[in-house]
Each structure stands twice: as structure tokens, then as C-alpha cells.
């Protein structure tokens, strides 16, 4: 069994979602789909036959006009003028997955049409996130006169002004929340800016970059198939950045996954070959295969290693680079495990932990590149907002994750008098401060969370789409669920409950901590299931009591034989 330093409460609240029966029944009559499938569609905001057909059959024709985005015309024209004049263009992106895929995508796209182009990603430890003075100096020293900044820049007022002093124009492609005043860039592409009427606001940074190359393609009548072949980059960014799988993101992710599963890009193919990903992947599979390996370069080495892999066109070279990145990710995993264990020990030693609504831990020697991952693991286990802080070059760096809908960005805004820099969104944020302010910041942040978080936000919730019977589960039923993919934030994989089942006695362990079980109900066909990290339910199952089971459905494809398996979320 795996070690667990802190056992968080097993209780999870099941929220049985309610849909308008009249709309469900109308869809059932018009589409001739199972009633449960219709209910799930309504729960996803589908209210008409037309909406359902668009949802179940995503189309590139339904992408929004890129020129609806504020400043798109300026950005496209300036890039074209730069190319016509033979200027040097620098693609600049942050060092996380969203930034790295954005850089690789724009570099790959424009390199097809223009050679005088380069890229730059900042060093996490030396430069920090976002646009850096070092990056601008690099552009100036190498005669770049146009910089396209991806997944960053929306609050970089001083850096943009510094670039202007160096006679460098900057186009910002960002998706983070803007401040009241926008930076003085040549163009600011961000659907979240207050004066932007773009219909869809939840694009990833790479998604905003895709709209730029879509606009360029349409304006200058370029090859649309080549444009769409860049969507594998957007799929990886959407999975990693957990933006909602709704609207336009759903279309971008759907078609991006088609290219991922074709294994057509040598860099992605090389990673998937290393992890032996043989079956057809779902979007969330990227979170455990491609994303962590790309992310690890920016955390432990330098993000440019990942960019080099993703723009590589030679399969043999891609394999070499992917192997190097894979080994680097293993080093990241060891650091992650050690720091997480250390953080949990510190929490366990804190006698006031149970009374606190937030977790804030500061250790001077933790690796800056790992703290965001550790914050996520702490939140997953303890279901409280968590900030992990470390020290780098005399400055305290922090990363936070939230839970239960609590707005972490707003909480940090309330503590901004202690911060030199911060950014992010509701569920994730990064920040920095002078060391002298750490204790005052912690005290203020804990008080802000105490005053504003609701008790129900501290309870882990599972949204249940419907109560079904084991005999409702079939390959045909599963095919309709597959049509609802890609799944992720804002479009979770349908979750079901079946009541009053028993374990058949064929239970045990898979690996060190995973629960294997087989459930049955009188008069119905039994089903196999697996519960990850649920080994502590074994005594309950062996009591032979009846229970309710909460689960999602997956296909277990073994030796060409397909079998539906329950992925257990909880038992009651």
C-alpha cells in the first residue's frame, strides 16, 4: 500500500444534477437518443436539436471570425508588413505548456512562409514568467523589430514600454485577466479585455495564438489544411491549462485530438512512443503523457528544449530529444515526490491545521519549478486553497491552487500590498514578494480566505449526471458518451450512480494502492471496476454490505477484446 502521511476525510458530497424534464423529453423525441444521454446534453447547456447536433458533431465551420477579436486587424497587418519588409520577427512565449505550445505553433506556421523568424522562452529561475528585460535585450541585440508575445504580456506595462524604447513593436496574445489599463503594445489580442466583443472568452493562450494565424490565413488566402494541422498544439494547451471544454475550445480540442492520434508531428509522436501510448487517446490522457514532459523542461531545465522537440521535423532527432526530456521529467517526479512529502509533514506538524481554511507553506530551499505541482497535490488531498512559497535570488516566489470555486486571484488581489508581482485566474496563480513581507502576507491571506470562503467550498463534490442501472451500460450507450468528448473542465466525463450493488468477492489490489472490484445487482449483469488510490475501501467491500457506487465509464481494450469498465469515483 502507498504511504499516506495525511488521511483527508473520505467524505465526498454527491450532487445529483437536475435537468428540465420537458427539454430532455423534447430532445428524446427529436433525436431518438437514450433518455440519459438527452439529460446529459441538457446539463451541458444543450436546449435544442440544433444545439445537440453542433455539440455532437463539432465543425471547423463553426469557428468564430478571428477579426471579431479587438486589434486582430492591426496584428495581422503588422505581421504582413514585417514579412514584406524582411524584418526579423521573434516569437516569445512563457515557459509552461501553454506558452511552449504557443511558441512552437506560431514558429511552425510562419516558418512555412517566412525564414527570418526566431523564438525565445524565458529562463524560469533567472527571468521569471512573462516578458523579461533579458528577452527584450535579446531581441534588440539580434535586430528583431517585431515580437509576438504569447500567453503573457497583459500586465507587462513597463516591459512593453522598454521594448518601445528599443524600437521593437509587440503584439500581445494573452488570455489572462487584464488590469484596468492595457499595456501600450501595438496590438493586444485578449478576448477578456473589456472592449473586446469576441463571442468566446475562455480560449487558452495557444488558442488566442491560433486565432492570430487563422486571421492571417484568411486575410492572405493561405492553405487552410496547414492551418488546421496546428490544432494539435491547441489541444495540448487546452488540456494542460484546464480551460473550459465549451464553445470554441471544444472545436479546437476535438480536431486537435484527431491530429494527435494521427501521430503526425514527430515531437508528439516521440513522447507517445516513449510512454507506450498505443490506443486512441482522449484529451485528458495528454495531462499524463505529453503535458508533464513539456512542462518539466521549463521547471527543471529550460523551456527551449521542449520548443526544439515540438518544431523538430525529423523523426530520429525527435526521438533523441524526447528521450532526453523524458529523463528530465523523471528527475522532476523525484523532486515532486520529495517536496510533496516534506510539505505534508509540515502540515501534519501544525497543530492549528484543522482550524485553518487555507494552507500556506514557505521553505527557502524548495525548487521553484516544482511548487505549482506541489500546491496542486496538496489541494487534491486536503481540499483547501494552498500556497507554496520558496526563495529564489533573494525574492520569495509563490504558486497557488484553489478548490471548490473559491477565487484565488481575488484573494491575492486583496493582499496585493505585499506583492511585487502576481497573476493568474480563479483556480491558479503565481506571485512574488520581498522576503520581509512573507509573514504579514501569510497572516493577511489566511484571514481573507477565512472571511470569504464558504464551508461548502471545503467539501469535495462530485457532480452526478444520472442514476442508472448496470444493465443500462452497453457498448452502444458508451458510443454516445464518446460523442460528447473531448472531456475536461466545463464538460466532465459523464458520472453515474448505481444504487444497492454488492461486490461479488472478486476484489483486491492493482499495483500498490488501487482497488479492483466486481459489482453486481440482483437480476442484472455484473460489471468490473477499478478505483485509483482507494485501497482503504477493501474492508468495507469484504463486509458484503450493499452500497451505492459512483463511477465513470471507460473501455478496457485487452488483446483486441473491448470491455466496459467502471472507474470508481466514490462508494457510499
Order of alpha helices (4+ residues) and beta strands (2+ residues): beta-alpha-alpha-alpha-alpha-beta-alpha-beta-alpha-alpha-beta-alpha-beta-beta-alpha-alpha-alpha-alpha-alpha-alpha-alpha-alpha-beta-alpha-beta-beta-alpha-beta-beta-alpha-beta-beta-alpha-beta-beta-beta-beta-alpha-beta-beta
